Amino acid sequence: MATKEDLSLAQVTALVRLKNKIDSLPKPVDGRDGKPGTQGPTGPKGEKGIQGAKGERGPKGNKGDQGKEGQRGPAGPQGVKGDPGNKIISGANQPEANQGDEGDFYVQKKPLKFFGPKRLDNWGDGISLSALPEDDKKSSLTLAGILPQGQTGTGSGATVEIGTTTTGNAGTNASVTNTGTSSAAVFNFTIPRGADGTNGTNGTNGSDGADGADGATGAQGPAGNAATVAIGTVTTGAAGSSASVTNVGTSNAAVLTFSIPRGDAGSDATVTAGTGIVVSSGEVSIDPNATFDGGSF
């Protein structure tokens, strides 16, 4: 007797139609029920549904205690000394080209004049600090940059005050501005900062401290919505083609469409269904006087 595995799709369809016709016929009044057929094997388990969305993350646990500070590494070697800053020098006569360095200032004591900043071995014309040449007084320059007052003369003596002193950026030009008068000078200085020395090599890092204890685990977030899976369309593909399953829904609400290839055409099967019933090439013929004898398929 042929089994389902031996039948083509057309033959199975014909048998299903035959069964439906048989079921639609009047039932015998006094007939006895046949024995139940053997239960068929359990079908294969369906594929696992798509996992539901992940629930919200619970609150973060408390931070553990900080580990102990590691030992400090040894100090690196001292960096190269930076360039010296600008300075103020003085003398009895006008400055010579070989005196001082680029950016320095010079005070001539007699006559009292202020030179600078020096540029390319040139001190410039200088600024007179006396109202009249005969008012010049012998003077010397102190560390504070204030010229001490000379002996009282017949004329009015000039005064010099240091105003503001500003540190400029490294590489910029030094400048002096007289915000007073020729007889009462007030000098504001801008002296550029010396170039930074080369950084010393960094010391070796100390060992890391031990990790602190982990904080308590936060409470579990609420469960996400359950995913759903629905069967969409099922189509028959050409014999020899590949079966396919396509999700036309979403990851949380899947709708699966199937394409199942048609099986290769099989030979005619012999089906015993009763007297007067003929199955040929997938077609079922029933004689008007057919007798049904409970054939199986």
Beta strands, then each sheet from edge to edge (+ up, - down):
strand 1: 88-91
strand 2: 105-108
strand 3: 113-115
strand 4: 127-128
strand 5: 159-168
strand 6: 175-178
strand 7: 184-192
strand 8: 228-237
strand 9: 244-247
strand 10: 253-261
strand 11: 274-280
strand 12: 283-292
sheet 1: 1+ 2+ 3- 4+
sheet 2: 5+ 7+ 6-
sheet 3: 8+ 10+ 9-
sheet 4: 11+ 12-
end
